[in-house]
């Protein structure tokens, strides 16, 4: 199993940050068929066969942690690029 972790800092107010997280999740659902739900106020959990993870929203930071099954390993770099792109579009700041 392979893992991808991407963190972005942000200056968004809490409501806008939560909306941005929802938009990232909706993008991932439409692009990759991920089901998602808020596990806690600040943790969005998602999964599909061969892939699971969570997006954690903090006051000034968002972290996406993704676990890939064996069948998705060849797509790791593509998925990682898309994740960076989604987070850059929604949060618009540089990587840590």
C-alpha contacts under 8 A as a table, 3 or more apart, distances in Angstrom:
res1	aa1	res2	aa2	distance
1	X	67	X	6.73
1	X	68	X	5.70
1	X	69	X	5.21
1	X	70	X	5.99
1	X	73	X	7.84
2	X	67	X	5.83
2	X	68	X	5.20
2	X	69	X	6.90
2	X	70	X	7.79
2	X	73	X	6.84
3	X	65	X	7.16
3	X	66	X	5.51
3	X	67	X	4.52
3	X	68	X	6.07
4	X	64	X	7.85
4	X	65	X	5.76
4	X	66	X	5.02
4	X	67	X	6.53
4	X	80	X	6.88
5	X	63	X	7.01
5	X	64	X	5.58
5	X	65	X	4.40
5	X	66	X	6.29
6	X	63	X	5.67
6	X	64	X	5.26
6	X	65	X	6.63
6	X	83	X	7.72
6	X	84	X	7.24
6	X	95	X	7.85
7	X	61	X	6.97
7	X	62	X	5.66
7	X	63	X	4.25
7	X	64	X	6.37
7	X	95	X	6.39
7	X	96	X	6.35
8	X	61	X	5.62
8	X	62	X	5.32
8	X	63	X	6.44
8	X	87	X	7.23
8	X	91	X	7.47
8	X	93	X	6.82
8	X	94	X	6.55
8	X	95	X	5.18
8	X	96	X	6.28
9	X	60	X	5.55
9	X	61	X	4.17
9	X	62	X	6.30
9	X	91	X	7.84
9	X	93	X	6.54
9	X	94	X	7.18
9	X	95	X	7.15
9	X	96	X	7.27
10	X	60	X	5.08
10	X	61	X	5.56
10	X	62	X	7.43
10	X	91	X	6.03
10	X	92	X	7.62
10	X	93	X	6.36
11	X	60	X	5.92
12	X	15	X	7.99
12	X	16	X	5.90
12	X	17	X	5.37
12	X	60	X	7.51
12	X	91	X	7.71
13	X	16	X	5.45
13	X	17	X	6.03
14	X	17	X	5.06
14	X	18	X	6.12
14	X	59	X	6.86
15	X	18	X	5.19
15	X	19	X	6.23
16	X	19	X	4.97
16	X	20	X	6.10
17	X	20	X	5.00
17	X	21	X	6.26
17	X	57	X	7.66
17	X	91	X	7.80
18	X	21	X	5.04
18	X	22	X	6.25
18	X	57	X	7.42
19	X	22	X	5.00
19	X	23	X	6.22
20	X	23	X	5.00
20	X	24	X	6.26
20	X	90	X	5.53
20	X	91	X	7.09
21	X	24	X	5.07
21	X	25	X	6.21
21	X	55	X	7.70
21	X	57	X	7.71
21	X	90	X	7.79
22	X	25	X	5.06
22	X	26	X	6.09
23	X	26	X	4.99
23	X	27	X	6.09
23	X	90	X	7.61
24	X	27	X	5.08
24	X	28	X	6.21
24	X	86	X	6.16
24	X	87	X	7.09
24	X	90	X	7.14
25	X	28	X	5.05
25	X	29	X	6.08
25	X	34	X	7.90
25	X	36	X	6.96
26	X	29	X	4.97
26	X	30	X	6.18
27	X	30	X	5.24
27	X	31	X	6.00
27	X	86	X	7.84
28	X	31	X	5.12
28	X	32	X	5.49
28	X	33	X	6.88
28	X	34	X	6.10
29	X	32	X	5.38
29	X	33	X	4.43
29	X	34	X	4.30
29	X	35	X	6.30
29	X	36	X	7.82
30	X	33	X	5.73
30	X	34	X	7.60
33	X	48	X	6.83
34	X	46	X	6.15
34	X	47	X	5.39
34	X	48	X	5.20
35	X	46	X	5.41
35	X	47	X	5.50
35	X	48	X	6.38
36	X	44	X	6.75
36	X	45	X	5.56
36	X	46	X	4.08
36	X	47	X	6.58
37	X	44	X	5.68
37	X	45	X	5.59
37	X	46	X	6.53
38	X	41	X	6.60
38	X	42	X	7.49
38	X	43	X	5.84
38	X	44	X	4.29
38	X	45	X	6.04
39	X	42	X	7.86
39	X	43	X	5.56
39	X	44	X	5.66
39	X	45	X	5.87
40	X	43	X	5.02
40	X	44	X	7.07
42	X	56	X	5.74
42	X	57	X	5.03
42	X	58	X	6.85
43	X	54	X	6.50
43	X	55	X	5.70
43	X	56	X	4.52
43	X	57	X	6.29
44	X	54	X	5.43
44	X	55	X	5.06
44	X	56	X	6.40
45	X	52	X	7.78
45	X	53	X	5.94
45	X	54	X	4.27
45	X	55	X	6.44
46	X	52	X	5.69
46	X	53	X	5.50
46	X	54	X	5.91
47	X	51	X	5.63
47	X	52	X	4.06
47	X	53	X	6.36
48	X	51	X	5.34
48	X	52	X	6.30
49	X	52	X	7.86
50	X	68	X	5.90
50	X	69	X	4.38
50	X	70	X	7.22
50	X	71	X	6.82
50	X	72	X	6.71
51	X	66	X	7.14
51	X	67	X	5.66
51	X	68	X	4.69
51	X	69	X	5.84
51	X	72	X	7.68
52	X	66	X	5.87
52	X	67	X	5.31
52	X	68	X	6.82
53	X	64	X	7.43
53	X	65	X	5.41
53	X	66	X	4.29
53	X	67	X	5.77
54	X	64	X	5.90
54	X	65	X	5.48
54	X	66	X	6.64
55	X	62	X	7.01
55	X	63	X	5.60
55	X	64	X	4.30
55	X	65	X	6.32
56	X	62	X	5.68
56	X	63	X	5.18
56	X	64	X	6.39
57	X	61	X	6.29
57	X	62	X	4.63
57	X	63	X	6.65
58	X	61	X	4.98
58	X	62	X	5.87
68	X	71	X	7.95
68	X	72	X	5.91
68	X	73	X	6.43
68	X	76	X	7.69
69	X	72	X	5.64
69	X	73	X	6.63
70	X	73	X	5.34
71	X	74	X	7.22
72	X	75	X	5.35
72	X	76	X	6.63
73	X	76	X	5.19
74	X	77	X	7.66
75	X	78	X	5.29
75	X	79	X	6.06
76	X	79	X	5.21
76	X	80	X	6.06
77	X	80	X	5.02
77	X	81	X	6.18
78	X	81	X	5.23
78	X	82	X	6.29
79	X	82	X	5.08
79	X	83	X	6.12
80	X	83	X	5.07
80	X	84	X	6.26
81	X	84	X	5.16
81	X	85	X	6.17
82	X	85	X	4.95
82	X	86	X	6.05
83	X	86	X	5.11
83	X	87	X	6.14
84	X	87	X	5.29
84	X	88	X	5.96
85	X	88	X	5.06
85	X	89	X	6.07
86	X	89	X	5.22
86	X	90	X	6.19
87	X	90	X	5.15
87	X	91	X	5.62
87	X	92	X	7.19
88	X	91	X	5.39
88	X	92	X	4.61
88	X	93	X	6.20
88	X	94	X	7.36
89	X	92	X	5.46
